[in-house]
Amino acid sequence: MNPALEMIPLSQLDLSLSEMRILNMAQVLQIEKSMRLHGQLQPVVVRVIEGGYQLIDGFKRYYASESLVMDALQCLVLEVDLAQAKVLLLSYNRSPQRMEVWEEAMILKDLMQKHSLDQGRLAKLTGYSRSWVSRRLALISKVDEEVSTALKMGLLTGSHARALIRLPRGNQKDVARAITRFNLTSRQSDSLAEAYLKAEDENMQHYIACHPEHVLIRHAKEDNQGPYDARLSCFGNEIMQCLSDGIVSVERLFVKLESESVNRLTETERIIIIPQLKQLLNTCGSITGLIRQIRYNRKGHER
């Protein structure tokens, strides 16, 4: 039976395959903006199941359509079984940056466990090499459950996961929490994992996980990655690093807020962004007071 195009109500779409995808709200908002202006440009892909249709490709379009209060989506309807649908999850997302490495690993693991497919068969069905399949299965098998949950939620990336799997599974969650709390890059995560592995004992490991900034400042000094002044203490250099990062971030934010694109933000985007802007205003007020305390001594004379 050839694929057919149909308008299908959102209420008839089953989203169970979304468990193997990572929800990226920034991308959903981009698609929502596009659909608000141009409508649905591409059909989503579904398969026929008992009592409705199972969504295979187009989850972000579905979430955007919900936000836009649409009743139905144009769907390409396929007659395939569940295993074929999961393989199609990979094939519909083969272009660069369409799918996280972790998403690919989750799909392959599911196909292996629930459909009794070995690595050779997976490689043949997906069109990827056997080593490609093996690398992703190895990634997911070495990750702690809490880290896995953070990856599914989009709090960590595949690059973060590659740094974390260098650690024993029991130690990964502490370092993962530090990565998310301090919003570390993949390179910084590698440095933190390396320092954690070299720690002399559990007390030092705990300190590294709680104070990753100390490790990163030392690495920045060694690799000439950031500001470092030998005249300053460790704490003084931490302030300099924060100032350097903060100035860059504020300048980038200023350019964004000054852009004409701000006037084209959707109502949904404004609802999400404005509370963060208010929090930034409050923080700036507090920082201004602290800066004044540093600049002036108790007698009111500038230092």
Sine and cosine of phi, psi and omega as CSV:
sin_phi,cos_phi,sin_psi,cos_psi,sin_omega,cos_omega
0.00,0.00,0.79,-0.62,-0.02,-1.00
-0.96,0.29,0.53,-0.85,0.05,-1.00
-0.85,0.53,0.59,-0.81,-0.02,-1.00
-0.84,-0.55,0.54,-0.84,0.08,-1.00
-1.00,-0.09,0.81,-0.59,-0.01,-1.00
-0.65,-0.76,0.51,-0.86,0.18,-0.98
-1.00,0.04,0.89,-0.46,-0.09,-1.00
-0.86,-0.51,0.76,-0.65,0.03,-1.00
-0.86,0.50,0.58,-0.82,0.02,-1.00
-0.85,0.52,-0.53,0.85,-0.04,-1.00
-0.91,0.42,-0.30,0.95,-0.02,-1.00
-0.99,-0.12,0.03,1.00,-0.04,-1.00
-1.00,-0.09,0.80,-0.60,0.03,-1.00
-1.00,-0.06,0.76,-0.65,-0.10,-0.99
-0.95,-0.30,0.35,0.94,-0.13,-0.99
-0.87,0.49,-0.48,0.88,0.00,-1.00
-0.96,0.28,-0.16,0.99,0.03,-1.00
-0.91,0.41,-0.27,0.96,0.02,-1.00
-0.88,0.47,-0.35,0.93,0.00,-1.00
-0.98,-0.21,0.24,0.97,0.06,-1.00
-0.87,-0.49,0.45,-0.90,0.05,-1.00
-0.99,-0.16,0.79,-0.61,-0.01,-1.00
-0.99,0.13,0.89,-0.46,0.04,-1.00
-0.93,-0.38,0.98,-0.21,-0.10,-0.99
-0.91,0.41,-0.51,0.86,0.03,-1.00
-0.89,0.46,-0.66,0.75,0.03,-1.00
-0.94,0.35,-0.61,0.80,0.06,-1.00
-0.87,0.50,-0.68,0.73,-0.01,-1.00
-0.91,0.42,-0.58,0.82,0.06,-1.00
-0.90,0.43,-0.69,0.72,0.00,-1.00
-0.93,0.37,-0.61,0.79,0.06,-1.00
-0.86,0.51,-0.69,0.72,0.01,-1.00
-0.88,0.47,-0.69,0.73,0.02,-1.00
-0.90,0.45,-0.70,0.71,-0.03,-1.00
-0.93,0.36,-0.51,0.86,0.05,-1.00
-0.91,0.42,-0.60,0.80,-0.04,-1.00
-1.00,0.08,-0.65,0.76,-0.17,-0.98
-0.89,-0.45,-0.12,0.99,-0.09,-1.00
0.99,0.16,-0.15,-0.99,0.01,-1.00
-0.98,0.17,0.92,-0.38,-0.07,-1.00
-1.00,0.07,-0.49,0.87,-0.02,-1.00
-0.76,-0.65,0.62,-0.79,0.04,-1.00
-0.95,0.31,0.47,-0.88,0.18,-0.98
-0.99,0.12,0.28,-0.96,-0.05,-1.00
-0.93,-0.37,0.76,-0.65,-0.03,-1.00
-0.72,-0.70,0.25,-0.97,0.15,-0.99
-0.80,-0.60,0.45,-0.89,-0.01,-1.00
-0.97,0.24,0.77,-0.64,0.12,-0.99
-0.74,-0.67,0.17,-0.99,0.00,-1.00
-0.90,0.44,0.84,-0.54,0.06,-1.00
1.00,0.08,0.12,0.99,0.02,-1.00
0.27,-0.96,-0.60,-0.80,-0.07,-1.00
-0.66,-0.75,0.66,-0.75,0.03,-1.00
-0.99,-0.17,0.81,-0.58,-0.02,-1.00
-0.96,0.29,0.79,-0.62,0.00,-1.00
-0.97,-0.26,-0.73,0.68,-0.01,-1.00
-0.65,-0.76,0.71,-0.70,0.01,-1.00
0.88,-0.48,0.46,0.89,-0.04,-1.00
-0.89,0.45,-0.65,0.76,-0.01,-1.00
-0.92,0.40,-0.60,0.80,0.08,-1.00
-0.91,0.42,-0.58,0.81,0.04,-1.00
-0.90,0.43,-0.76,0.66,-0.02,-1.00
-0.89,0.46,-0.62,0.79,0.04,-1.00
-0.91,0.43,-0.64,0.77,-0.01,-1.00
-0.91,0.42,-0.56,0.83,0.08,-1.00
-0.89,0.46,-0.71,0.71,-0.01,-1.00
-0.90,0.44,-0.54,0.84,0.00,-1.00
-1.00,0.08,0.06,1.00,0.02,-1.00
0.82,0.57,0.73,0.69,0.08,-1.00
-1.00,0.08,0.50,-0.87,-0.02,-1.00
-1.00,0.02,-0.51,0.86,-0.12,-0.99
-0.50,-0.87,0.30,-0.96,0.07,-1.00
-0.80,-0.60,0.52,-0.85,0.14,-0.99
-0.96,0.27,0.79,-0.61,-0.11,-0.99
-0.81,-0.59,0.64,-0.77,0.19,-0.98
-1.00,-0.03,0.91,-0.42,-0.14,-0.99
-0.99,-0.12,0.85,-0.53,0.00,-1.00
-0.93,-0.36,0.45,-0.89,0.11,-0.99
-0.96,-0.29,1.00,0.08,0.00,-1.00
-0.71,-0.70,0.36,-0.93,0.04,-1.00
-1.00,0.08,0.03,-1.00,-0.11,-0.99
-0.90,0.43,-0.67,0.74,0.00,-1.00
-0.89,0.46,-0.68,0.73,0.03,-1.00
-0.89,0.45,-0.60,0.80,0.01,-1.00
-0.88,0.47,-0.65,0.76,-0.01,-1.00
-0.94,0.34,-0.59,0.81,0.09,-1.00
-0.90,0.43,-0.62,0.78,0.02,-1.00
-0.91,0.42,-0.48,0.88,0.09,-1.00
-0.81,0.58,-0.65,0.76,0.02,-1.00
-0.96,0.26,-0.70,0.71,-0.10,-1.00
-0.93,0.37,-0.53,0.85,0.02,-1.00
-0.97,0.22,-0.15,0.99,-0.04,-1.00
-0.81,-0.58,0.64,0.77,-0.07,-1.00
-0.99,0.11,-0.35,0.94,-0.03,-1.00
-0.92,0.38,0.43,-0.90,-0.08,-1.00
-0.81,0.59,0.68,-0.73,0.11,-0.99
0.92,0.40,0.27,0.96,0.03,-1.00
-0.99,0.14,-0.51,0.86,-0.08,-1.00
-0.66,-0.75,0.68,-0.73,0.06,-1.00
-0.93,0.37,0.50,-0.87,0.05,-1.00
-0.82,0.57,-0.62,0.79,-0.03,-1.00
-0.90,0.43,-0.60,0.80,0.04,-1.00
-0.90,0.44,-0.69,0.72,0.04,-1.00
-0.86,0.50,-0.67,0.74,-0.01,-1.00
-0.90,0.44,-0.66,0.75,0.01,-1.00
-0.89,0.46,-0.65,0.76,0.00,-1.00
-0.91,0.41,-0.71,0.71,-0.01,-1.00
-0.89,0.45,-0.66,0.75,0.02,-1.00
-0.89,0.46,-0.68,0.74,0.01,-1.00
-0.89,0.45,-0.68,0.74,0.01,-1.00
-0.90,0.43,-0.61,0.79,0.01,-1.00
-0.93,0.36,-0.70,0.71,-0.09,-1.00
-0.98,0.20,-0.65,0.76,-0.13,-0.99
-0.99,-0.11,-0.26,0.97,-0.04,-1.00
-0.81,-0.59,0.20,0.98,0.12,-0.99
0.80,0.59,0.72,0.70,0.01,-1.00
-0.96,-0.26,0.76,-0.65,0.04,-1.00
-1.00,0.05,0.05,-1.00,-0.09,-1.00
-0.90,0.44,-0.60,0.80,0.02,-1.00
-0.89,0.45,-0.69,0.72,0.01,-1.00
-0.92,0.39,-0.62,0.78,0.03,-1.00
-0.89,0.45,-0.67,0.74,0.02,-1.00
-0.88,0.47,-0.67,0.75,-0.02,-1.00
-0.92,0.38,-0.68,0.73,-0.04,-1.00
-0.93,0.36,-0.62,0.79,-0.08,-1.00
-1.00,0.04,-0.33,0.94,-0.02,-1.00
1.00,0.10,0.11,0.99,0.05,-1.00
-0.99,-0.14,0.22,-0.98,0.02,-1.00
-0.96,0.27,0.32,-0.95,0.03,-1.00
-0.91,0.41,-0.57,0.82,0.02,-1.00
-0.92,0.39,-0.58,0.82,0.05,-1.00
-0.88,0.48,-0.72,0.70,0.02,-1.00
-0.90,0.44,-0.70,0.71,-0.05,-1.00
-0.89,0.46,-0.66,0.75,-0.02,-1.00
-0.89,0.46,-0.65,0.76,-0.03,-1.00
-0.96,0.29,-0.60,0.80,0.06,-1.00
-0.92,0.39,-0.59,0.81,0.04,-1.00
-0.91,0.41,-0.62,0.78,0.01,-1.00
-0.86,0.51,-0.77,0.64,-0.10,-0.99
-0.95,0.31,-0.46,0.89,-0.03,-1.00
-0.96,0.26,-0.32,0.95,-0.08,-1.00
-0.98,-0.18,0.04,1.00,-0.13,-0.99
-0.99,-0.17,0.70,-0.71,0.05,-1.00
-0.89,0.45,0.47,-0.88,-0.06,-1.00
-0.88,0.48,-0.65,0.76,0.01,-1.00
-0.91,0.41,-0.62,0.79,0.05,-1.00
-0.91,0.41,-0.64,0.76,0.04,-1.00
-0.85,0.53,-0.69,0.73,0.02,-1.00
-0.89,0.45,-0.67,0.74,0.01,-1.00
-0.90,0.44,-0.59,0.81,0.05,-1.00
-0.92,0.40,-0.69,0.72,0.01,-1.00
-0.88,0.48,-0.56,0.83,-0.02,-1.00
-0.99,0.14,-0.11,0.99,0.00,-1.00
0.99,0.13,0.18,0.98,0.01,-1.00
-0.97,0.23,-0.44,0.90,0.06,-1.00
-0.82,-0.57,0.43,-0.90,0.03,-1.00
-0.96,-0.28,0.13,-0.99,0.07,-1.00
-0.88,0.48,-0.54,0.84,0.04,-1.00
-0.91,0.41,-0.65,0.76,0.09,-1.00
-0.88,0.48,-0.67,0.74,-0.03,-1.00
-0.88,0.48,-0.63,0.78,0.00,-1.00
-0.90,0.44,-0.53,0.85,0.07,-1.00
-0.95,0.30,-0.64,0.77,-0.09,-1.00
-0.95,0.33,-0.53,0.85,-0.05,-1.00
-0.95,0.32,-0.10,1.00,0.14,-0.99
-0.95,0.32,-0.33,0.94,-0.04,-1.00
-0.99,-0.12,0.42,-0.91,0.15,-0.99
-0.85,0.52,0.54,-0.84,-0.07,-1.00
-0.83,0.56,-0.58,0.81,-0.03,-1.00
-0.93,0.38,-0.33,0.94,-0.02,-1.00
-0.98,-0.18,-0.18,0.98,-0.14,-0.99
-0.91,0.41,-0.62,0.79,-0.12,-0.99
-0.91,0.41,-0.57,0.82,0.01,-1.00
-0.91,0.42,-0.69,0.72,0.01,-1.00
-0.94,0.33,-0.59,0.81,0.04,-1.00
-0.88,0.48,-0.65,0.76,0.03,-1.00
-0.89,0.45,-0.62,0.78,0.05,-1.00
-0.91,0.42,-0.63,0.78,0.00,-1.00
-0.89,0.46,-0.72,0.69,-0.02,-1.00
-0.95,0.31,-0.63,0.77,-0.05,-1.00
-0.91,0.42,-0.62,0.78,-0.04,-1.00
-0.98,-0.20,0.08,1.00,0.04,-1.00
0.80,0.60,0.80,0.60,-0.09,-1.00
-0.98,0.20,0.51,-0.86,0.10,-1.00
-0.98,0.22,0.13,-0.99,0.02,-1.00
-0.90,0.43,-0.60,0.80,0.01,-1.00
-0.92,0.39,-0.68,0.73,0.04,-1.00
-0.90,0.43,-0.59,0.81,0.03,-1.00
-0.90,0.43,-0.63,0.78,0.07,-1.00
-0.88,0.48,-0.69,0.72,0.00,-1.00
-0.90,0.45,-0.65,0.76,-0.01,-1.00
-0.92,0.39,-0.67,0.74,0.02,-1.00
-0.89,0.45,-0.64,0.77,0.02,-1.00
-0.89,0.45,-0.69,0.72,0.01,-1.00
-0.91,0.42,-0.61,0.79,0.01,-1.00
-0.90,0.44,-0.66,0.75,0.01,-1.00
-0.91,0.42,-0.54,0.84,-0.05,-1.00
-1.00,0.06,-0.10,1.00,-0.03,-1.00
-0.86,0.51,0.61,-0.79,-0.10,-1.00
-0.95,0.30,-0.55,0.83,-0.04,-1.00
-0.44,-0.90,-0.03,-1.00,-0.05,-1.00
-0.91,0.41,-0.56,0.83,0.02,-1.00
-0.89,0.46,-0.66,0.75,0.02,-1.00
-0.93,0.36,-0.62,0.78,0.06,-1.00
-0.87,0.49,-0.68,0.73,0.02,-1.00
-0.89,0.46,-0.66,0.75,0.00,-1.00
-0.90,0.44,-0.68,0.73,-0.01,-1.00
-0.89,0.46,-0.68,0.73,0.00,-1.00
-0.92,0.39,-0.54,0.84,-0.02,-1.00
-0.99,0.10,-0.46,0.89,-0.06,-1.00
-0.76,-0.65,0.88,0.48,-0.04,-1.00
-0.90,0.43,-0.37,0.93,-0.02,-1.00
-0.88,0.47,-0.52,0.85,0.01,-1.00
-0.91,0.41,-0.67,0.75,0.02,-1.00
-0.91,0.42,-0.68,0.73,-0.08,-1.00
-0.94,0.35,-0.56,0.83,0.06,-1.00
-0.91,0.42,-0.66,0.75,0.02,-1.00
-0.90,0.44,-0.68,0.74,0.02,-1.00
-0.92,0.40,-0.60,0.80,0.03,-1.00
-0.89,0.46,-0.63,0.78,0.02,-1.00
-0.91,0.43,-0.72,0.70,-0.06,-1.00
-0.92,0.39,-0.60,0.80,-0.07,-1.00
-0.99,-0.16,0.07,1.00,-0.06,-1.00
0.81,0.58,0.67,0.74,-0.03,-1.00
-1.00,0.03,-0.32,0.95,-0.09,-1.00
-0.40,-0.92,-0.02,-1.00,-0.03,-1.00
-0.91,0.41,0.67,-0.74,0.08,-1.00
-0.49,-0.87,0.77,-0.64,-0.03,-1.00
-0.81,-0.59,0.88,-0.47,-0.05,-1.00
-0.89,0.45,-0.33,0.94,0.00,-1.00
-0.97,0.24,-0.27,0.96,-0.07,-1.00
-0.99,-0.14,0.46,-0.89,0.12,-0.99
-0.96,0.30,0.07,-1.00,0.06,-1.00
-0.85,0.52,-0.68,0.73,-0.01,-1.00
-0.91,0.41,-0.64,0.77,0.03,-1.00
-0.88,0.47,-0.63,0.77,0.04,-1.00
-0.94,0.35,-0.53,0.85,0.08,-1.00
-0.88,0.48,-0.69,0.72,0.03,-1.00
-0.88,0.47,-0.69,0.73,0.01,-1.00
-0.88,0.47,-0.64,0.77,0.02,-1.00
-0.91,0.42,-0.69,0.73,0.02,-1.00
-0.90,0.44,-0.64,0.77,0.04,-1.00
-0.89,0.46,-0.70,0.71,-0.01,-1.00
-0.87,0.49,-0.75,0.66,0.00,-1.00
-0.90,0.43,-0.66,0.75,-0.05,-1.00
-0.91,0.42,-0.67,0.75,-0.01,-1.00
-0.89,0.46,-0.68,0.73,0.03,-1.00
-0.88,0.47,-0.71,0.71,-0.02,-1.00
-0.90,0.43,-0.68,0.73,-0.01,-1.00
-0.90,0.43,-0.65,0.76,0.02,-1.00
-0.90,0.44,-0.65,0.76,0.05,-1.00
-0.90,0.43,-0.67,0.74,0.01,-1.00
-0.89,0.45,-0.66,0.75,0.00,-1.00
-0.85,0.52,-0.70,0.72,0.01,-1.00
-0.88,0.47,-0.67,0.74,0.00,-1.00
-0.90,0.43,-0.72,0.69,-0.06,-1.00
-0.93,0.36,-0.44,0.90,0.01,-1.00
-0.99,0.15,-0.23,0.97,-0.07,-1.00
-0.94,0.34,0.49,-0.87,0.07,-1.00
-0.90,0.43,-0.38,0.92,-0.02,-1.00
-0.89,0.46,-0.38,0.93,0.02,-1.00
-0.85,0.52,-0.59,0.81,-0.03,-1.00
-0.94,0.33,-0.22,0.98,-0.02,-1.00
-0.97,-0.23,0.17,0.99,0.06,-1.00
-0.90,0.44,0.66,-0.76,0.05,-1.00
-0.97,0.24,0.24,-0.97,0.01,-1.00
-0.88,0.48,-0.63,0.78,0.03,-1.00
-0.88,0.48,-0.68,0.74,0.00,-1.00
-0.90,0.43,-0.66,0.75,0.01,-1.00
-0.89,0.46,-0.66,0.75,0.00,-1.00
-0.86,0.51,-0.61,0.80,-0.03,-1.00
-0.97,0.22,-0.64,0.77,-0.15,-0.99
-0.99,0.15,-0.65,0.76,-0.15,-0.99
-0.84,0.54,-0.68,0.74,0.04,-1.00
-0.86,0.51,-0.57,0.82,0.03,-1.00
-0.93,0.36,-0.61,0.79,0.04,-1.00
-0.91,0.42,-0.64,0.77,0.04,-1.00
-0.90,0.44,-0.65,0.76,0.03,-1.00
-0.89,0.45,-0.62,0.79,0.04,-1.00
-0.89,0.45,-0.65,0.76,0.04,-1.00
-0.87,0.50,-0.71,0.70,0.02,-1.00
-0.88,0.48,-0.68,0.73,0.00,-1.00
-0.90,0.44,-0.66,0.75,0.01,-1.00
-0.88,0.48,-0.63,0.78,0.03,-1.00
-0.89,0.46,-0.68,0.73,0.02,-1.00
-0.91,0.41,-0.66,0.75,-0.01,-1.00
-0.90,0.43,-0.62,0.78,0.02,-1.00
-0.85,0.52,-0.69,0.73,0.03,-1.00
-0.90,0.44,-0.65,0.76,0.00,-1.00
-0.93,0.38,-0.61,0.80,0.03,-1.00
-0.90,0.45,-0.64,0.77,0.02,-1.00
-0.89,0.46,-0.61,0.79,0.02,-1.00
-0.90,0.44,-0.62,0.78,0.00,-1.00
-0.94,0.33,-0.64,0.77,-0.07,-1.00
-0.95,0.32,-0.52,0.85,-0.10,-0.99
-0.88,-0.48,0.65,-0.76,0.06,-1.00
-0.99,0.13,-0.04,-1.00,-0.09,-1.00
-0.90,0.43,-0.41,0.91,-0.03,-1.00
-1.00,0.05,-0.04,1.00,0.04,-1.00
1.00,0.00,0.14,0.99,0.02,-1.00
-1.00,-0.05,0.68,-0.74,0.01,-1.00
-0.93,0.37,0.65,-0.76,-0.01,-1.00
-0.95,0.30,0.00,0.00,0.00,0.00
